[in-house]
Amino acid sequence: NEMQFFEGAVSKVRIGSDISGTGIAGIYVSGMTQTDGIQKVFYNNATSYALHIANWTATESPSGNRVGAWIVARGTSGTTRAVEAIARAGTTAIGIYATASAATDNWAGYFDDGNVFMKNYLEGIEMTAPAAPSANGYRIYAVDNGSGKTKLMVIFATGAAQQIAIEP
């Protein structure tokens, strides 16, 4: 089952269960003059989604893994970016915003392999000291020292916490 949208005699967008002749279901966009596969533009909307992807079950307790979006970029030269986010204007611009909750372990960001680069700075706020991480792990956090000064701390898997620095 498939819906096709044509420009002249050329199929531009296919939606359905066999979008590319290989039995793959989804959305297929061809013949774009730019490299955007799916593009939607909104004007004067308070809240809008250019692309909204959801993957859930009615009970929210499925077995197995759920992936909302699987994005792959491959190349043989130059820089390859699987996800690029740009936020401009407004009072606060946030390029990537993520939350994770209601699980045993909640990671709003999880980087499995590769280095992490930051051009500017890392910012955080004081919190209650976390529990010790699993074996061979560490957690960096900030707490109040009891006199209104912020202490930067690290806690190791043994539960031992060490002060890295204190606010002057």
C-alpha positions in Angstrom: 0.0 0.0 0.0 1.4 3.3 -1.0 0.5 6.9 -1.7 2.6 8.8 -4.2 2.8 12.5 -4.9 4.0 13.5 -8.4 5.5 16.5 -10.1 4.7 15.9 -13.7 5.4 12.2 -14.4 8.1 12.0 -11.6 7.2 10.5 -8.2 8.6 13.0 -5.6 7.2 11.7 -2.3 6.1 8.1 -1.5 4.4 7.2 1.8 3.5 3.6 2.6 4.6 0.0 3.1 6.8 -0.4 0.0 8.3 3.0 -0.6 11.4 2.1 -2.4 10.5 -1.2 -4.0 12.3 -3.1 -1.2 9.5 -3.7 1.2 10.6 -0.8 3.5 7.8 1.2 5.0 8.0 4.9 5.7 8.5 8.1 3.8 10.7 8.4 0.7 11.6 11.8 -0.9 13.3 11.9 -4.2 14.5 14.6 -6.7 15.0 17.3 -4.2 16.9 20.3 -5.4 18.5 20.8 -2.0 19.7 18.0 0.4 16.7 18.3 2.7 14.8 15.0 2.7 11.8 16.3 4.6 11.1 20.0 5.0 8.3 22.0 6.4 8.3 25.7 7.2 6.1 27.4 9.8 5.4 31.1 10.2 3.9 32.8 13.2 3.2 29.7 15.2 3.9 29.7 19.0 4.6 25.9 19.0 5.5 24.0 15.8 7.2 20.8 14.8 8.9 20.5 11.4 9.2 16.8 12.0 7.5 14.9 14.9 8.5 11.3 15.4 7.0 9.1 18.1 7.5 5.5 19.0 5.5 4.2 21.9 3.0 1.6 23.0 -0.4 2.2 24.6 0.9 0.7 27.9 4.3 2.5 27.9 5.8 -0.8 29.1 7.0 -2.6 26.0 9.6 -5.2 26.0 12.7 -4.5 23.9 14.2 -1.2 22.8 12.3 1.7 21.3 14.1 4.2 19.0 12.3 7.4 18.1 14.6 8.3 15.3 17.6 6.4 13.8 19.8 8.8 11.9 22.9 7.8 10.0 25.3 9.9 8.0 28.2 8.3 6.1 30.9 9.8 3.9 34.3 9.1 2.5 35.7 12.6 2.9 34.9 15.8 4.7 32.9 16.1 7.9 29.9 13.9 8.4 27.2 15.1 10.8 24.3 12.8 11.7 22.5 15.5 13.6 23.0 19.3 13.3 20.9 21.6 15.5 20.8 25.3 15.2 18.7 27.6 17.4 18.6 31.3 16.7 16.8 34.3 18.3 14.2 34.4 21.0 15.1 35.1 24.6 17.0 31.8 25.0 18.2 29.7 22.2 18.8 25.9 22.9 20.3 23.8 20.1 19.4 20.5 21.7 17.0 20.0 24.6 16.4 16.6 26.1 14.7 15.1 29.1 14.7 11.5 30.4 12.5 10.3 33.3 10.5 7.5 34.7 13.2 4.8 34.3 15.6 3.2 36.6 18.5 5.1 35.0 17.7 8.4 33.2 20.2 9.9 30.7 19.1 13.0 28.9 22.3 12.6 26.8 24.3 9.4 26.3 27.4 9.3 24.2 28.4 5.7 23.7 31.6 6.1 21.7 33.8 9.0 20.6 35.1 12.1 22.2 33.0 15.0 23.3 34.1 18.5 22.2 32.9 21.8 23.7 33.9 25.1 22.1 32.7 27.3 25.0 32.1 26.2 28.6 30.2 23.7 30.7 27.7 25.1 33.2 25.8 23.5 36.0 24.2 24.3 39.4 24.6 23.0 42.9 22.8 19.8 43.7 22.5 17.1 46.4 25.5 14.8 46.2 24.6 11.8 43.9 25.0 8.2 44.8 28.2 6.5 43.8 28.4 5.3 40.2 29.0 1.7 39.1 32.4 0.1 39.1 35.2 2.1 37.5 32.9 5.2 37.2 32.9 8.7 38.6 30.4 11.6 38.8 31.3 15.3 38.9 28.9 17.6 40.6 28.7 20.8 42.7 27.4 21.3 46.2 27.2 24.1 48.8 30.0 23.9 51.3 27.7 24.9 54.2 28.9 28.5 54.2 27.3 29.6 50.9 30.3 28.7 48.7 30.1 26.2 45.8 32.4 23.2 45.9 33.2 21.2 42.7 33.3 17.5 43.7 33.9 14.1 42.2 32.6 10.8 43.7 34.0 7.5 42.7 32.5 4.0 42.7 33.9 3.3 46.1 31.6 6.1 47.5 34.7 8.3 48.2 34.0 11.9 47.3 36.9 14.4 46.7 36.8 18.1 46.4 38.2 19.4 43.0 37.8 23.1 43.7 36.0 25.6 45.9 34.5 29.0 45.1 36.9 31.7 46.4 
